[in-house]
Amino acid sequence: MAVVGQIARPHGIRGQVVVNPETDFPDDRFAPGAELFIQRDGAVQSLMLTTARFHQGRPIIGVEGVDDMNAAQRLAGLELRVPQASLVPLPPDTFYRHDLVGCRVETVDGSVVGTVVRVEGSLGDSRLVVEAPQGEVLIPLVQPICQHVELDVKRIVIAPPEGLLDVNVTDAQQANRPSQK
């Protein structure tokens, strides 16, 4: 199952919820009649959307059987998913976020940077969040930097501009580094 959003919080008193979308196709995924899935108490459950509208870029959806604020509150924090088989093929050099999570990131010279833990941003403004020894490193998901994405071996090869990988170094880590004079 692929994540397409996360329920943020209830909206109003009639059981609607605000969704933080994690899809580049929100109009399709969050339309009345759409079926989404959640995992709760170890079981996968189906949710049927009854209403949908957008406010400030975020979907506000109604779910069948969720009729009041208390029921909506119980959904807060849950991820909304769809079967991977329902995903549409993407154009070349475009990737689903879930395919990038878990990829090893290394530089063109073979140095390992870390592992992708999530992808943030929108279609034209995405960045990889990489867990590295010095902390999280944000890497813009653009062709000049991310030169090769090899999903079959879960590897992304980057050519980082100078300083990109050092942006998140803490003061303590910086103090332990040898001086570059």
N, C-alpha and C positions, 0 to 999 in steps of 0.2 A: 504494500500500500504506500502511496505517495502522499506526503503532507501538502495540503493546499491552503491551510489556514489554521489559526488558533483562536478559540473563543476568548475574547478579552474580558467581557463583563455583560451583565444584563443591561437592557436599554428599555426604560419605561416599565409599566406595570402589567403589560399584556404578554410577557414571556419572550419578547424579542431579545436578541443578543447582538453585540458588536463583535465583528471578526477582524483580526489582523490577518490580511490575506498574505499568502505565500505562494502565489501563482501569478503568472503573467496573463492569465485568461480569467479574471475575476467575473466578468459578465456571464461567461458560460458556466463556471463552477458554482456561482451563488445566484442561480435563477430559481424562481418558484418551480417546483416539481423535480428539482435536482435531488439526487440521493447522495448523501455523504456518510462517512462512517467515523465512529469514535471508538476508543478502547476505554472501558470503564470496568473496574473490579475484575480485571483479567479476561473480560469478554468483549468481543467486537459487536457493536450495535449499529444498526442502520438509522439514519436520521433523514426524514423527508422534509424538504424546505417548502413552506407554505407561502411565505412572502419574502421579498428581497428588495432593498433599495440601497443606495449609496449615499453616504454623508462624509464629506471631506476625504474621499478616496477609500473609505472603509465600508464594507457591506454591513448592513443591519438586516438580520434575517429572522424570520419566524420559523419555528420547527413544530411539526405535527406532534401534538400531545404535550407541548410545553406552553401552558396557558397563563402563567403568572410569574412574577418576579422571583419567587422562591425556587420554582422549578428551573428558571433561567440561571439563577445563581449556581445551581448544582452543576451546570455545564461549563462554568468559567474555568479557564486554564486548559481545557481539553483540546487536543489537536483534531482537526478535521482532515479526513483522508479520503482518497479515491483509489480504486484498484489500478495498479500500474498498467494493466491491459487497456484501460480507458484513456490513457495518455495519447495525445496525437503526436505523430512524428514531427520532429523539429527540423528547421533548416540547417544546412551545414554550419559548423562552428558555433552551434547553440546547444546548450545543455540544460537538462533538468537539474535543479538544485540538489535533489536527493542523490543524483549520480555523482556529484562532486564531493559530497560529504564522505570522509574517510579516505580521500585520495592523499597520497604522500606528495608533498611539495618539495622539489629540489631545484637547485640552480643549474644553469647550463653546464657548469663545471663539475656537477655531480654532488655538491654539498647538500645534505638534507636540511631543509628548513623546518619542517614539522608536518602536521596532519590537518587537513581541512575539517573543522568542527561545525561550521555552518556557512551559509552564503547570505549576505545582506544586500539590501538595495533593490532597485527595480531592474527591468530588462536592460535598459541602456546605461545603468549606473550601478552595476553589481560589483561586490568585493568579496573576496574569500577571507574568512576569519580562520587563521591558522594557529593552532596551538604549537608553540615553539618553546625551546628550553628557556628563553628569556621572557616568556609570556605570550600573550596573543599578539599576532602580527596581522595587520590588514593589508591585503594585496588586491589592488584593482584588477578586475577580471577584464582586461583589455589585451588585444593582440600584441602590442609591442612588449608587454611584460609577460603575460602568460603565452609562451610561444608554442607549447605542445600540450594538449590534453589527451591523455591516453587512458580512456575509461576501461579498456580491457585489462590493463595492469594496475588500474587505480593510481595513476601518476600524473602530476602536472609539473612541467618543466618551465621555470621562469627565468627571465633575464631582468633582475631587479635594478632599478636606477640606484645610484649611490645613496646610501643612507636609509633606504626603505626598510631594510630588515632591522635597523637599529632604532627605529622610531619609538618602540615600546620598551626599551631597556630602562630599568629603574635606576635611580640615583645610586643605590647600593651596588648594583651590578656594574654600573659605570665606574665607580670608585675602585673596583677590583680589577678593572681592565688595565693593561699596560698603556702608558702614554704613547701617543703616536706623533712624535716630534720629528 
